[in-house]
Amino acid sequence: MSDSAREVTERYINLYRNVPAARPGVCHICHSGPNDSSYAVCDGCRDTMKNVRRPTRHVVPVSLCVKRDDQLYDIVSRSGIQSQRRLGPDRTAFLAATISRFYSAHALCLKRVAGGDFTMVTTVPSTRSGEPLPAFHPMPKAIRMIAALKDLYRPVLWPGVGAAVVGPRESNEDAFEVMGRIDGKVVLLVDDIFVTGAHVQSAASALHRAGAASVTVLVVARLINPKHNRANNTIWTQACAEPFSFDRCCLCSTP
């Protein structure tokens, strides 16, 4: 990890919230709260995973966030509209610093669930009509700023014929196309924010369909709604009550 990544993330350390480990009351996929604590997977993950043939069960958020009055959400939100409301860090530099520091601390955790060393890194392109080409989005630029990941980066995903129908809990097997075959690749799929998982599960299935051996998702922020259910409220309350640390993650922290 570079000194600059530590410097940026320390400057904004109060924006991050610890992500809980999977346990009763915490979804084993996205680490939000199921409606029923006896369920291992939340309703959102259940819905988005059932619409695609090869979803991934490995989603690792760096931080939790909420939508209202949350600067982390403002920064990572794809629209960029919210981030203009407040002074804050450069979005691309912030994404790069966050991912770089987290990966430096938890590469072994990620590789453990992936089944080996990563042989490719890619990002989820936007499916919104009218947005610029994927090459101009901040996440690819951010990945190219990270020494540990930049040489593995391949922009292989492209919006497919089903991209227009992807929405909340609505994943689609044809939402993304993969340019070429990626047979046997151990893929780290990186995105800025996880809401219901429709985009990352659609992308993960496309990567598997193109031959990927495994797909592990790393997202900067997992958006939750504390008012949605008791489990989410408990998760968010606990996250706000404790100091954030890059030394722990949802894969290695103690429930």
DAKAGI-V901894 format. One record per residue. N is the residue number from 0. NEAR is the number of other ideal C-beta (glycine too) atoms within 8 Angstrom. D_FIRST is the distance of its C-alpha to the first C-alpha in Angstrom with 1 decimal. Layout:
BEGIN
N NEAR D_FIRST
N NEAR D_FIRST
END
This chain:
BEGIN
0 8 0.0
1 7 3.8
2 5 6.7
3 7 8.4
4 14 6.7
5 11 7.5
6 9 10.7
7 13 11.8
8 13 11.5
9 7 13.1
10 7 15.8
11 12 16.7
12 8 16.1
13 5 19.8
14 8 19.8
15 12 18.1
16 11 20.4
17 12 19.8
18 12 21.0
19 13 23.6
20 11 23.9
21 10 26.8
22 7 30.1
23 5 33.6
24 9 33.2
25 15 29.8
26 13 29.7
27 7 28.2
28 11 26.9
29 12 25.6
30 15 25.6
31 13 28.2
32 16 31.7
33 15 34.5
34 8 38.0
35 5 39.3
36 7 37.2
37 4 38.9
38 8 37.2
39 6 33.9
40 10 33.1
41 13 33.6
42 7 36.1
43 11 33.6
44 12 31.8
45 9 35.3
46 10 36.6
47 16 33.7
48 13 33.5
49 6 37.2
50 10 37.5
51 14 35.4
52 6 36.1
53 8 32.6
54 10 30.3
55 14 27.2
56 6 27.1
57 10 23.3
58 14 21.9
59 15 18.8
60 14 18.4
61 13 15.5
62 15 18.2
63 15 21.9
64 14 23.7
65 12 27.4
66 7 29.2
67 4 31.2
68 3 30.0
69 9 26.3
70 9 23.9
71 12 21.1
72 14 23.8
73 12 24.9
74 12 21.5
75 13 20.8
76 12 24.5
77 8 25.3
78 5 28.4
79 8 26.8
80 7 30.0
81 9 28.8
82 11 25.9
83 5 28.5
84 6 30.3
85 6 27.8
86 2 25.8
87 9 22.1
88 9 18.8
89 5 18.7
90 11 18.5
91 10 16.4
92 11 13.8
93 13 13.8
94 14 13.6
95 14 10.7
96 14 8.7
97 15 10.2
98 16 9.7
99 16 6.0
100 13 5.7
101 12 8.7
102 14 8.2
103 10 5.6
104 10 8.4
105 12 11.3
106 9 11.3
107 6 14.2
108 11 16.0
109 15 15.9
110 11 17.0
111 7 19.7
112 10 21.4
113 12 21.0
114 7 22.9
115 7 20.6
116 5 17.7
117 13 17.3
118 8 19.2
119 13 19.1
120 13 17.2
121 13 19.5
122 15 20.2
123 12 23.4
124 11 25.6
125 9 27.8
126 9 31.4
127 6 32.9
128 4 35.6
129 3 35.5
130 6 31.7
131 4 30.2
132 4 29.1
133 11 25.9
134 6 24.4
135 5 24.6
136 12 22.9
137 9 19.6
138 12 17.7
139 12 18.1
140 10 17.0
141 13 13.9
142 15 13.1
143 8 13.8
144 10 11.2
145 12 8.3
146 6 8.1
147 8 8.1
148 14 11.0
149 10 12.9
150 4 15.2
151 10 16.3
152 12 17.2
153 8 21.0
154 10 22.9
155 12 25.6
156 15 26.8
157 10 29.6
158 9 32.0
159 10 35.0
160 4 38.6
161 11 37.8
162 11 35.0
163 6 37.5
164 8 38.4
165 13 35.0
166 6 35.0
167 6 34.5
168 9 34.9
169 10 36.3
170 17 34.2
171 13 35.9
172 12 35.9
173 7 36.4
174 16 33.9
175 14 31.6
176 8 32.3
177 13 30.1
178 6 30.5
179 6 31.5
180 6 31.1
181 14 27.9
182 6 29.7
183 8 27.7
184 11 24.3
185 15 21.9
186 15 20.5
187 14 17.7
188 17 19.4
189 14 17.4
190 14 19.3
191 11 19.2
192 14 21.9
193 14 24.1
194 7 27.6
195 9 30.0
196 15 28.1
197 15 30.7
198 12 28.4
199 15 25.8
200 15 28.6
201 16 30.5
202 13 27.6
203 15 26.9
204 14 30.6
205 15 30.7
206 17 27.9
207 12 29.7
208 10 32.9
209 12 31.5
210 10 30.7
211 13 27.3
212 7 27.2
213 11 25.0
214 11 23.2
215 15 20.5
216 14 19.9
217 13 16.7
218 15 17.8
219 12 16.3
220 15 19.6
221 15 22.7
222 12 25.8
223 13 28.5
224 8 31.8
225 10 32.8
226 5 36.4
227 7 36.5
228 8 37.3
229 6 37.2
230 13 34.2
231 14 32.0
232 11 33.3
233 10 32.5
234 17 28.9
235 13 28.4
236 9 30.3
237 9 28.3
238 12 24.9
239 7 26.2
240 5 27.5
241 7 24.4
242 3 21.2
243 10 18.1
244 6 15.3
245 8 11.9
246 4 12.9
247 7 15.7
248 12 16.4
249 10 19.8
250 11 19.7
251 7 19.1
252 10 20.6
253 3 24.2
254 7 26.8
END
